[in-house]
Amino acid sequence: MWQDTTNQYGASSSHSPYYGQTPQQGVPLQFYAPGPDQGQFYPGSRSSLEGNMGGPQVSIGQGGAAPAFGGNIQQQPGGWWTAFGTGGFEGEPPLLEELGINFSHIRAKSMTVLNPLRRVDERIMDDADLAGPLLFFFCFGVLLLLSGKPQFGYIYGFGLLGSISIYTLLNLMSENGIDAYRVVSVLGYCLLPMVGVGAISVVVTLDGILGYVLSLLSIIWCTFAASGIFVAVLRMSDQRLLVAYPVALLYGCFGLLSVFNVGAGSSAR
């Protein structure tokens, strides 16, 4: 019985190419013998799991020349907080420049709106951006929210419809034409005086004579600044009143939002 058991295991193992053959003396087993291309991916054993990054050479074992592995990982000087910075790597433009955000241009356009009596440069909107307008729209909505008038939907709705309407009118009136991107940029920057009225509404209730006067002054201010920029860019000095009329209607809607709580009636029901 002992002999039959041995024959049984020997017969079953004869089907395997590794267990059926008798190893020869002085010849390594074929199962563990290195292949001809094994050194290309596994150059040799190492004592630990820590890699040798940037090592010049790695020995294979049987006199073969191993390829040199070079690792050059560019590291940003500083700690982990540099990942959240805007400086970028050496030779690359800053992140804000790639996103089209230029604080010096935003400041220059804001000062043009705050001082509408100054002569407007006709090339001021060559670098039209939406960073400043989106910031002013957001600040206006937040200030109205702090004053108890959550009207974000009305602000963006009036802004979208008004921008489309004024874009259509300006292209019908002017010979040169203007793109929608610059129209939104001008209207957004000229909303800055209305943002100041929104800041006042946080402290003082504007549903009165003071609020009516402040909103009227802000509408005139915004309209004068926006029409001046449009006229300078499109060279329509003879048609400033025609440009100012639809712009005044748009900023009048924002003035009503800053004085009255439009959604109060529907929410009370």
C-alpha positions in Angstrom: 0.0 0.0 0.0 2.8 2.4 0.8 4.3 1.7 -2.6 1.0 2.3 -4.4 0.6 5.6 -2.7 4.0 6.6 -3.8 3.3 5.6 -7.4 0.0 7.5 -7.3 1.7 10.8 -6.4 4.5 10.1 -8.8 2.1 9.6 -11.7 0.1 12.7 -10.9 3.3 14.8 -10.6 4.6 13.5 -13.9 2.1 15.9 -15.7 3.9 19.0 -14.2 7.0 20.1 -16.0 8.6 21.2 -12.7 8.1 18.2 -10.5 8.4 15.4 -13.1 12.0 16.2 -14.0 15.0 15.3 -11.9 17.2 18.3 -11.2 20.8 18.0 -12.4 23.7 18.7 -10.2 25.2 22.2 -10.6 22.3 23.5 -12.7 19.8 25.9 -11.1 16.1 25.0 -11.3 14.3 26.3 -14.3 11.4 27.6 -12.2 13.7 30.1 -10.5 16.2 30.7 -13.3 16.3 34.3 -14.4 15.0 34.9 -17.9 16.8 36.9 -20.6 14.7 40.0 -20.1 14.2 39.7 -16.3 17.0 42.2 -15.5 15.1 44.9 -17.5 12.3 45.2 -15.0 13.9 43.7 -11.9 17.6 44.7 -11.9 18.4 43.0 -8.6 17.3 42.4 -5.1 17.4 45.1 -2.5 17.7 45.0 1.2 14.7 47.1 2.0 11.5 48.5 0.4 12.9 51.9 0.1 13.8 52.7 -3.5 17.0 54.2 -4.7 15.7 57.2 -6.5 18.3 58.8 -8.7 20.9 56.1 -8.3 23.4 56.1 -11.0 23.7 52.3 -11.5 22.2 49.1 -10.2 24.0 45.8 -10.5 22.3 42.8 -12.0 24.4 40.0 -10.6 26.1 38.1 -13.4 28.3 40.8 -14.9 25.5 42.4 -17.0 25.5 46.2 -17.4 22.4 47.6 -15.7 20.7 50.7 -17.1 21.0 53.9 -15.1 17.8 55.2 -13.6 17.6 58.9 -13.1 14.8 60.5 -11.0 14.6 64.3 -11.1 11.5 65.4 -9.3 11.2 69.2 -9.2 10.3 70.3 -5.7 8.9 73.7 -4.8 11.0 75.4 -2.1 9.0 75.6 1.2 6.7 73.4 3.1 3.4 71.7 2.2 1.6 75.0 2.2 3.3 76.1 -1.0 0.8 73.8 -2.9 -1.9 76.4 -2.1 0.1 79.3 -3.3 -0.2 81.2 -6.6 3.4 81.6 -7.4 3.8 78.5 -9.5 7.0 76.9 -10.5 10.1 78.7 -11.9 9.5 79.7 -15.5 5.7 79.3 -15.3 3.3 82.3 -15.2 1.5 82.9 -11.9 -1.9 81.1 -11.4 -3.8 84.4 -11.3 -2.4 85.4 -14.6 -3.4 82.1 -16.2 -6.9 82.6 -14.8 -7.1 86.2 -16.3 -7.2 87.9 -12.9 -5.1 91.1 -12.8 -5.6 93.2 -9.6 -3.9 96.3 -11.1 -6.4 96.3 -14.0 -9.3 95.7 -11.6 -8.1 98.6 -9.5 -7.8 100.9 -12.6 -11.3 100.1 -13.8 -12.7 100.6 -10.4 -11.1 104.0 -10.0 -12.5 104.9 -13.4 -16.0 104.1 -12.2 -15.5 105.9 -8.9 -14.3 109.0 -10.7 -16.6 109.3 -13.7 -15.7 112.9 -14.4 -12.2 111.9 -15.5 -11.6 111.3 -19.2 -12.1 107.7 -20.0 -9.4 105.9 -22.1 -10.9 104.3 -25.1 -8.6 101.2 -24.7 -9.6 100.6 -21.1 -11.7 97.6 -22.0 -9.1 95.9 -24.2 -8.4 93.6 -21.2 -12.0 92.8 -20.4 -12.4 90.5 -17.5 -15.2 89.1 -15.4 -13.3 88.7 -12.1 -14.2 92.2 -10.9 -17.9 92.1 -12.1 -18.5 88.8 -10.5 -17.0 90.0 -7.3 -19.2 93.1 -7.2 -22.3 91.2 -8.0 -21.6 88.7 -5.2 -20.8 91.5 -2.7 -24.0 93.3 -3.7 -26.0 90.1 -3.1 -24.3 89.3 0.2 -24.9 92.9 1.5 -28.6 92.7 0.6 -28.7 89.4 2.3 -27.2 90.8 5.5 -29.8 93.6 5.4 -32.7 91.0 5.3 -33.3 91.0 1.5 -32.2 87.7 0.0 -32.4 88.5 -3.7 -29.6 86.6 -5.4 -32.0 85.3 -8.1 -33.3 88.7 -9.0 -29.7 90.1 -9.1 -28.4 87.5 -11.5 -31.7 87.5 -13.5 -31.7 91.3 -14.1 -28.0 91.2 -14.8 -28.4 88.5 -17.5 -31.4 89.9 -19.2 -30.0 93.5 -19.0 -26.7 92.5 -20.4 -28.3 90.7 -23.4 -30.6 93.7 -24.1 -27.8 96.3 -23.9 -25.5 94.1 -26.0 -28.2 93.9 -28.7 -28.9 97.7 -28.6 -25.2 98.7 -28.7 -24.5 96.5 -31.7 -27.5 98.0 -33.5 -26.5 101.5 -32.8 -22.7 101.4 -33.4 -20.8 100.7 -36.5 -17.8 98.9 -34.8 -19.8 96.7 -32.5 -18.9 95.2 -29.2 -18.9 91.6 -27.9 -21.0 90.4 -25.0 -17.9 89.8 -22.8 -17.0 93.5 -22.7 -20.7 94.5 -22.2 -20.9 92.3 -19.1 -17.6 93.6 -17.8 -18.5 97.2 -18.1 -21.9 96.8 -16.5 -20.4 94.8 -13.7 -17.7 97.3 -12.9 -20.2 100.2 -13.0 -22.3 98.4 -10.3 -19.7 99.5 -7.7 -21.7 102.6 -6.5 -24.7 100.3 -6.0 -22.6 98.0 -3.9 -21.9 101.0 -1.6 -25.7 101.6 -1.3 -26.0 97.9 -0.3 -23.4 98.4 2.4 -25.4 101.3 3.8 -28.6 99.2 3.8 -27.0 96.9 6.3 -26.8 99.7 8.9 -29.7 101.9 7.9 -33.1 101.0 6.5 -33.4 102.5 3.0 -37.2 102.3 2.8 -37.6 106.0 3.3 -36.5 109.4 2.0 -32.8 108.7 2.7 -33.0 105.4 0.8 -34.8 106.9 -2.2 -32.2 109.7 -2.5 -29.2 107.3 -2.1 -30.6 104.9 -4.6 -31.4 107.7 -7.1 -27.8 109.1 -6.8 -26.3 105.6 -7.2 -28.4 105.0 -10.4 -27.2 108.3 -11.9 -23.6 107.5 -10.9 -23.7 104.0 -12.4 -25.4 105.2 -15.6 -23.0 108.1 -16.1 -19.9 105.9 -15.6 -21.2 103.0 -17.8 -22.4 105.3 -20.6 -19.1 107.1 -20.6 -17.2 103.9 -21.0 -19.4 102.6 -23.8 -19.2 105.9 -25.6 -15.4 106.0 -25.3 -14.9 102.4 -26.4 -17.4 102.5 -29.3 -16.7 106.2 -30.3 -20.3 107.2 -30.0 -20.0 110.6 -28.4 -23.0 112.0 -30.2 -25.3 109.2 -28.9 -24.5 109.2 -25.2 -28.1 110.0 -24.1 -29.4 107.1 -26.2 -26.9 104.8 -24.6 -27.6 106.0 -21.1 -31.3 105.5 -21.2 -31.4 101.7 -21.3 -28.5 101.5 -18.9 -30.4 103.7 -16.5 -33.3 101.3 -16.7 -31.1 98.4 -15.8 -29.5 100.1 -12.8 -32.9 101.3 -11.7 -33.9 97.7 -11.2 -30.9 97.2 -9.0 -31.8 100.3 -7.1 -35.3 99.0 -6.4 -33.7 95.7 -5.1 -31.6 97.7 -2.7 -34.5 99.6 -1.3 -37.4 97.2 -1.3 -37.6 93.6 -0.3 -39.1 92.1 -3.5 -39.7 88.6 -2.2 -41.3 89.7 1.0 -44.9 89.6 -0.3 -44.7 86.1 -1.7 -42.9 84.7 1.3 -45.5 86.1 3.7 -48.3 84.3 1.9 
